Amino acid sequence: MRELQIKSAKRSSRIVTGAGFTVVTLFILSIIMTPTTELLSSGISANLVSELYREHRTSILSGMYVSSLTWGAVFLVFAGALSSWLSTENSEVSLYAWIGFGGALAESAAILLVCVFTNAATFAAGSAEPGTVLALHQAALLANNLSGFPTVVCVVAYTLAGREVGLFPGWLSVLCIVCVTFHAISSAGLAATELLSPVGPASLLAPFTMTIWVLGVSIIARRSCRSDI
């Protein structure tokens, strides 16, 4: 029985490593593919938003496809394997791990909603009124902000589980705190301008902090794989 648990843990840590590094790579690729600088400007006009979506149609749709693949598929593989890896006979740790997976599911759904609104804005830019395109664009920004709540649940629960079983070092807790701080601020980002706006610094940087946390977990899982050889 113990031997089967060890084999399962090794397999799970390998999947965490592979899926985690894939998430990071695809995230960077989606950022490169999607020209977001002007679209993320505060106070942008409806006409300009519609024009930018029309002008960058192919790159935006391609970027959203990669983003959907990243957070709607690969990230869930990462999260499921991470829950399996962190689960032990300790029921409290298992609870933390699966709460983390619940947060990951909700986070994935919220990010897919961002992609849906962004794609809808892109398709609408060819025929709909600029005001409609702007509304869809703003809906995508707000969905991105509200993804902060499940992200906080996901990161905190997984970090607590990892600390409990002694797999996660202190520096990952620091990454957790940074990620939670940015996403907590981002979740409140419903103001019109400045820090708490959907295009404020916290909202724009929050996805990067989550990706860095995923990278940190992947590095730890990789080291665990190598130490088991």
Rosetta blueprint (number, residue, H / E / L):
1 M L
2 R H
3 E H
4 L H
5 Q H
6 I H
7 K H
8 S H
9 A H
10 K H
11 R H
12 S H
13 S H
14 R H
15 I H
16 V H
17 T H
18 G H
19 A H
20 G H
21 F H
22 T H
23 V H
24 V H
25 T H
26 L H
27 F H
28 I H
29 L H
30 S H
31 I H
32 I H
33 M H
34 T L
35 P L
36 T L
37 T L
38 E L
39 L L
40 L L
41 S L
42 S L
43 G L
44 I L
45 S L
46 A H
47 N H
48 L H
49 V H
50 S H
51 E H
52 L H
53 Y H
54 R H
55 E H
56 H L
57 R H
58 T H
59 S H
60 I H
61 L H
62 S H
63 G H
64 M H
65 Y H
66 V H
67 S H
68 S H
69 L H
70 T H
71 W H
72 G H
73 A H
74 V H
75 F H
76 L H
77 V H
78 F H
79 A H
80 G H
81 A H
82 L H
83 S H
84 S H
85 W H
86 L H
87 S L
88 T L
89 E L
90 N L
91 S H
92 E H
93 V H
94 S H
95 L H
96 Y H
97 A H
98 W H
99 I H
100 G H
101 F H
102 G H
103 G H
104 A H
105 L H
106 A H
107 E H
108 S H
109 A H
110 A H
111 I H
112 L H
113 L H
114 V H
115 C H
116 V H
117 F H
118 T H
119 N H
120 A H
121 A H
122 T H
123 F H
124 A H
125 A L
126 G L
127 S L
128 A L
129 E L
130 P H
131 G H
132 T H
133 V H
134 L H
135 A H
136 L H
137 H H
138 Q H
139 A H
140 A H
141 L H
142 L H
143 A H
144 N H
145 N H
146 L H
147 S L
148 G H
149 F H
150 P H
151 T H
152 V H
153 V H
154 C H
155 V H
156 V H
157 A H
158 Y H
159 T H
160 L H
161 A H
162 G H
163 R H
164 E H
165 V L
166 G L
167 L L
168 F L
169 P L
170 G H
171 W H
172 L H
173 S H
174 V H
175 L H
176 C H
177 I H
178 V H
179 C H
180 V H
181 T H
182 F H
183 H H
184 A H
185 I H
186 S H
187 S H
188 A L
189 G L
190 L L
191 A L
192 A L
193 T L
194 E H
195 L H
196 L H
197 S L
198 P L
199 V L
200 G L
201 P H
202 A H
203 S H
204 L H
205 L H
206 A H
207 P H
208 F H
209 T H
210 M H
211 T H
212 I H
213 W H
214 V H
215 L H
216 G H
217 V H
218 S H
219 I H
220 I H
221 A H
222 R H
223 R H
224 S H
225 C H
226 R H
227 S H
228 D H
229 I L
